[in-house]
């Protein structure tokens, strides 16, 4: 006499599949939030570096304003991308790398000069 083939019935094992799905979604959500936090942090660092570099460059207009702005940007972990002198005004653009290689560098731009009368 042969045994008839039996098929699993019921919900055996479905809890494992559901747990794996929930864990996968949670890990994906956490990684996405960490990437967002890294991008926001780099953006704030770029804006701060640009502001300080523009102020330093504006304080030394007439001399080597752009090189001074570049030094201040480098001191804050940024790279000077563009420096334009327009009379007494200085327009600076810097970039700051993010902590995640997959994310592009954050850019910051600032303009500084003497107060307007």
C-alpha positions in Angstrom: 0.0 0.0 0.0 1.3 3.4 -0.9 1.0 6.5 1.2 -0.9 9.4 -0.4 1.1 12.6 -0.8 0.3 15.1 1.9 0.3 18.8 1.4 0.9 21.2 4.2 -2.3 22.9 5.2 -3.0 25.9 7.4 -0.8 28.9 8.2 2.3 27.1 9.3 5.4 29.3 8.5 3.4 32.4 7.6 4.6 34.2 10.8 8.2 33.8 9.7 7.5 35.3 6.2 5.6 38.2 7.8 8.4 38.9 10.3 11.0 38.9 7.5 8.9 41.4 5.5 8.4 43.7 8.5 12.1 43.6 9.3 13.0 44.3 5.7 10.7 47.3 5.6 12.0 48.7 8.9 15.7 48.3 7.8 14.9 50.1 4.5 13.1 52.9 6.4 16.0 53.4 8.8 18.6 53.5 6.0 16.5 56.0 4.1 16.2 58.2 7.2 20.0 57.9 7.8 20.6 59.0 4.2 18.3 61.9 4.6 20.0 63.0 7.8 23.4 62.8 6.2 22.2 65.0 3.3 20.7 67.6 5.6 23.8 67.7 7.7 26.0 68.2 4.7 23.7 70.9 3.4 24.0 72.8 6.7 27.7 72.4 6.8 28.0 73.7 3.2 25.8 76.7 4.0 27.9 77.5 7.1 31.2 77.1 5.3 29.9 79.4 2.4 28.8 82.1 4.9 32.0 82.1 6.8 34.2 82.0 3.6 32.2 84.9 2.1 32.6 87.0 5.3 36.3 86.2 5.4 36.7 87.1 1.7 34.7 90.3 2.1 36.9 91.4 5.0 40.0 91.2 2.8 38.6 92.7 -0.5 41.4 94.3 -2.4 43.9 91.7 -1.4 43.6 88.0 -2.1 40.0 87.7 -1.1 39.3 84.5 -2.9 42.3 82.7 -1.5 41.3 83.7 2.0 37.8 82.5 1.4 39.2 79.2 0.1 41.3 78.8 3.3 38.3 79.4 5.5 36.1 77.0 3.4 38.9 74.3 3.7 39.1 74.8 7.4 35.4 73.9 7.6 35.8 70.8 5.3 34.5 72.5 2.2 36.0 73.0 -1.3 35.8 76.4 -2.9 34.1 75.9 -6.3 33.5 79.5 -7.3 34.6 83.0 -6.1 33.4 86.1 -7.9 34.4 89.6 -6.9 31.9 92.3 -7.9 33.3 95.6 -6.5 33.3 95.2 -2.8 30.9 92.2 -2.9 32.1 88.6 -2.9 30.0 85.7 -4.1 31.2 82.3 -3.0 30.1 78.8 -3.8 31.4 75.8 -1.9 30.8 72.1 -1.8 30.9 69.6 1.1 31.0 65.8 0.6 28.3 63.8 2.3 29.2 60.9 4.6 27.5 58.5 2.2 29.3 57.8 -1.1 26.1 57.3 -3.0 24.9 60.9 -2.2 26.2 63.9 -4.2 28.1 66.6 -2.5 26.1 69.4 -0.9 26.6 72.9 -2.2 26.3 76.2 -0.4 26.4 79.7 -1.7 26.8 83.0 0.1 27.3 86.7 -0.8 29.0 89.2 1.5 30.1 92.8 1.3 30.0 96.1 3.1 26.6 97.3 4.4 24.5 99.2 2.0 23.9 102.9 2.8 
